[in-house]
Amino acid sequence: MRLRQLTGLGVAAVSVAALAACGSDDGGVPVVNLYGGASDVGFDKIIAACNKEADGRYRIVGNLLPSDADGQREQFVRRLAAHDDSLDLLGMDVTWTAEFAEAGWIREITGEQATAATEDTLDPPIQTAMWDDKLYGIPKHTNVQLLWYRKSLVPDPPTTWDGVIERAKQLKSEGKPYVVAFTGAQYEGYVVGFNTVLSSLGGTLVNDDSTQVTVDDATVQALTILEQLADSGVASASLSNSQEPEVFAQLQNGEAAFAINWPYVLSSMREADPEIAKDLGFARLPEFADGKESRATLGGMNYAISSYSKHPDEAYDAAMCLRSPEHQLQTALEAGNPPVARSVYEDGEFQKAYPMYQVMLDELETAVPRPVTPLYQNISTIVSTTLSPPSGIRPEQTAEKLESSIQDAIDGKGILP
């Protein structure tokens, strides 16, 4: 089994520029143009299977997008704003739902279609597909981060963040690998990490209808945790440049004793270094405050149907086939995308490939989205820039800057591109 390394931040990446859609229908057969996730490992087989099942009612064509989430969103925004009807089915990052729905670019899913789209689906991923109490997406796959550790160094993993830091300092004093690996670079992965800490402390950045900033004492506490990590002596020297691949490498090269990263770590380590893979342990993310259960931040992808599609019903049927439980299992095994269907977590083949399935499921039950707002892109940029580098955080002053900058974005002042 070969699993592709994932960032877990939403849309699966491909390393090519966007291509034009096939456009017109094929000999009278409606063409459903899919954008997003079409180049996942093994996904061509899923598309072929769904086209065979469609039996001439429609034909799915996979189209490529830029490799990074920002580039993907930019192309979607540009083409949807132009009412481009060659986009039918959109593989969207879970953070885009509110923005695209508020702009009128994606169709609401109602009635029997909504019932079918949410059947056997974990509730937190469903929530990422909703805006203003309406369903706009069909959950395809999800993701949550885990605490990874070296069993030879940490036979009994701490259940609190303070315990992780204390154990790392002890390992350092013993001359052993000790680093606590964390994604501290200025990018979306840093926002995910901050959101996990903040949510675990009971905090938020905006209110439910995204009209007011909600920065408070929990924000200051979360910022203090990040500042203390940077100054602890157990963070990587490259903390401010660490993304998921660097965090993975810090485990592989014997630098890290602990790492916060996505489930792909185990399968990728089995390929990269089988001996280290045998030494990898996994656990739920630690408590960031005693007695408060950690709450992981959701990653993943949802399918949405363009408001300008000529074939919305066919696009819906295509989405339901592409994310059927059978195909969720297949993409979990081949592409490393964790399923949203509860039934797949009960499958023996899935459990064998993902021995951490119960930890993942437990975290998914209480996982949280990033701020749900049409202004998410702006807020994400504000957070990643304001908190970078981690060593520059000054909790109270940084919280004040976050508060004013996010409120300015809400009020339409200084909006970022």
N, C-alpha and C positions, 0 to 999 in steps of 0.2 A: 504494500500500500504506500502510495507516495502522496503526501500532503503538502500543499503549497503554503509558504509562510504568509501570514496575514497580518495586517495592522489592526483589524477589528474595528476600525473607525467608521464602518458603514459600507460604502460601495466597493466592490472588488476592483482591484487595479489592473490595468493592462498597460503595456509599454509602447503603445502606438498612438499616433494622432487620430483624431476623430475622422471617420469616413462618412461620406454622404449616404443617406438611406437609399434602399433599393427603390423606394417610391411607389411606382404604379403597381397595380394588381397583376398577378401572373396568370394570364390566360383565363381570366374570369374568377380565379381563386383569390379571395382577399389576402393581401400580404399584411401580416402584423409585424411591424418593425420594432424590435426590442433593442433598447439602449440601456446598458448597465449590467455587468456580470456575464455578458455573453462569452467572454474569453476565460472564464474560470476553468480550471483543470477539469476535463471531462464533460463540460457543459454542452459541447457540440452533440454528444450522445443523447443528452436529455432533450435538446431541441429536436433532434431527429426522431426520438421516440414520440414526442408530442405531435409532431407533424404527421407521423404515421397514425396516431390515435385520432387526429382531426379528420382523417379520411377525406380530404378535399374541401372541408368546410373553410379552412384557412391554412396559411403557411407562415410559420414564424421565421423571420430572418434576423439573425443576430448582427448588430452593428457595434463598432468599436468606439470607445471614448478615450479621452486623455487618461494618463496613468494616475493622476492625483485627484483627490476629491474636489479641490477648489477648481481645477480645470474642468471637471465633469459638470459641476454646478454652473460654471460660467457658460458652457455650451448649452445646457438646458435652458438657462435664463434667457440667453440671447435668442434661441430658436422659438421658445414658447412665447416670448414677448412679441415675436413677429408672427404668431399664430401659424407656425409651421405645421401643416397637417401630415407631414411624413413621419412624425413621431407618434407612435401608438402606445407602446408599453414602456414605462420608465422604471428602471431599477434605481431607486432613490435612497440616498443616505437617510437614516432615521431622523436626522435633525432638520430635514428640509420640508416636512409635511406642512407645518403651519405657514411657512412662507409661500409655498406653491399653492396651497388651498386658498389662502387669503387673496392671492393675486388672481384667482380664478383659472389657473392653468391646469388643474387636475380635477377629475370628476368625483363627486361624492358617490360612494357605494352604498346602496340602500336595499331594503327588503330581503328577499331570499338570497340575493348575491352577498349581502353583508353577513347574513347568518352562516352561509357556507364558508365565507372567507375567514371567519373567526372560530369556526368549529375546531375542536381539538388543538386550540392555539393558546399558549401561555398568555396570561393577561398583560404583563408589562410590555411585550412586543406589540400587542394590540394597541396599547395606549400611545405608542410612538406613531401609529398610523392614523391618529385622530386629531382633529382640531375643532374647537368650538362644539364639542359633543357630537361630532359627525365623523364617520369613517371615510377616509380618503385613500387608504392604502391597504394592500393585501400583504400581510407579513410574510417574508420569504425566509430570511435567516436572522439570527440574533448573535449576541456575543457578550460575555462578561469576563473581566480579568480575575485571576487567581493569585494567591501568594505561592510562589515557587521557592524551593529551598533545596540545599544539598543535604541529603540524609546523613551522610558521613560526618557532616559538621553540625547538623541540627537534628538529632534523633527525635526530639520532642519540640515541635515548632511552637513558638509563643502565640497566644491568641490575642494579644494587644500590640498596638504599634510601639508603645514604650518598651514592651518586652522584646520586640524585634531589634530596636536600636540598642538596647542593653546587651542582648546576645551578640550582636555584631561587634560592639566595643570589646566584649570579652574575647571573641575570636581574634580581633586585631591585636590585643595584648598578648595572645598566645602565638602570634606570628602565622596565623592561618588565614585563608581567604575569608573576607569579612564584609565586603561591600553590599550595601542595600541598593539594588539597581532600580531606578525609577526614570520614567520618561520626562525629563526636565527641559527638553529643547523647546524653542518657541514655535509651537505648532499645535495641531488639534489634540494630539496625544497628551500634551501637558494639560489641556483643558479637561480632558477625560479624568486624569489623575486628580486634579483640583476638585472637580465636581464630585468625585467619589468621596474624598475627604469631607467636603462641605456637606454633602447629603447625609453622610454617616453621622455627622454632628447635629443633624436636624435643620440645616440651613438651606436657603435658596438664594438665587440672585434676582429673580423677578417674581411678581405675584401671578396668580392663575390666569388672568386675562392680559398679562404682559403690559400693564399700564403704569406700573410702579416698581422701582427698584426695591429689593428687600435685603440689602446688605446690612448685617447686624453683628452682634457679638460672636455668633457662630462663624461668620466670615473671618473675623479677626483671629479666632481660634484655629481655623483651617490654615490661614496664612502663617500663623505661628508654627504649626507643624511642618510646613514646607521650609520655612526659614531655619528651623532647628535641624532639619535633615541636611540642608546645605552646609550648616556650620558644625555638624556632629562629628566630623572626621571619619564617618563610615559611608558617606556618599562617594560615588565615583568621581574622580578628578574631572571627568568629562560629563558631569551631570547636566550642564547647561546645553550640551550638544547631543544628549542621548534621546534617540527615538527607539521604537521597538527593536529594530535590528541590533542597535548598540547594546540594549538591555539583554537581548538574547546572547550576544557575543560575550558579555561580561560573565554570564553563567558558564558559557562554553570554555572560555580561556582561563578559568580558575580564579577570576577576580572576585566574583560575587558569591555570597552565601545565601542571599535572598534576592528575589526579583518580583516585581509586580508586572504581570504580562498576561497575554491572552492564552487560550487553551492550545493554540498551535505549537507552543513551546515543546511539548512532549514529542509529537510526531516529527517535528523538524530536528530535534535533538537526536532522535533515534536514527535519523539519516546522517546528521553531521558528526555525532560522536556517541556511538552506542554505549560506551562505558559510562559516560557522564549521564546519559539518559537513564541508566539503571540506578543512578544515585539521586535522581530528581524526585523530590516529594512535592506534594501540592496540598493546599489547604484553603479554606475560605479566607478572604481578606480579613486582616485583624481589626479589632475594635480600635477606633481612633480616640474614643473616650470610654473609660471603664463603664461597663454595663449597657453600652449602646451598640447594638449589632451593626456591623458594617453594611453599607448599601452600595453595591457595585453600580457603575454607570453602564448603561446599555449601548452596545454597538449594533450593527446589523444593516439590513436592507429591506425595504418594502417595495412592492410593485405598485405603481400608480398608473392610471389611464389618462392620457392627455385629453384635455377638453376639446382639442381640435382634431382628434383621431376620426377618420372616416369609418372605422370599424371598432367601436367601443365594446360591443358584445363579444366579438371574436377576441379582442384584446383581453377581456376578462377571462374568457374560457382558456386562453393560452396561459395566462398567469396562474390559473388554478391548476393546470397540468404541470407547469414548470415547477411549482412548489408543492406538489402532491407529497404526502408522507413518504412514498417510495422514492421520489426524487430528492426530497430533503435528506433522506438517509444516504443516497448516492453522493450528493454534493458534500455531505459531512465527511464521508469516507475519502473522497477523491480530492476535494478542494479545501477541506478544513473549515467549512462554514457551519457552525452549530445550528441545529434545527429549532424551529418555533413550535413544532407539533409535539405535544406532550407524549403522544404514543411512541414517537421515535426514541425517546429516552428509555423506554421499556424494552427496546429491541436488543437482543443478545449481541448481534454483530456490532451495533453502535457501542454498547457497553464495553466490549472487548477493545475496541479502538480508542475509546475514551474512558479509561478507568476512573477518571475524575468526574464522571457524569453526574453523580449524586451531589458533589460540591457545586458543580455548575447549575444543576437544577435548583438547589437550595438558594443559591445567589440570585438566580433568575426570578424566583418567587417574590423577592423583595427589591429587585433592581429598580433603578430610577433613570429617567431620561435626562439628557442635558436640558437647559432651559427651553421650555416649549413656547416659542414665540416666532412671529414672522421676521423678527429682527435677529434671529439666532446668529447669522453670519457675522453681523456687526459685533454682537456681544462676545462671540468666540474670539474674534480678533482683539477686542479690548482686553479680554482676560489674558490671552497668551502674551500680548505685548506688555501689559501692566505688571505681570508676574515674572517677567524675564529680565535678567537671569534669576534663578531661585535665591542666590546669595544676596541679591539686591532687595529682597522683600523686607519692608519695615511694616509689620502687621497693621498697626493703626493707620499710618499714613497711606499705605497701599490700599487698605479697605476704603478710605475716604476717596481716593482717586478712582477706584472701581465704582463706587456709588455715584459720583458726579458724572463719570464718563458714560456709564450705562443709562443713567437718567437722561443725559443729553441725547443719547441714541433714541430712547423712547420718545422724547419730545421733538425729535426731528432735527436736532442740532448736531452739526459735525458728523453726519452720517458717513460711514466708510463705504468705499466702492465694493 
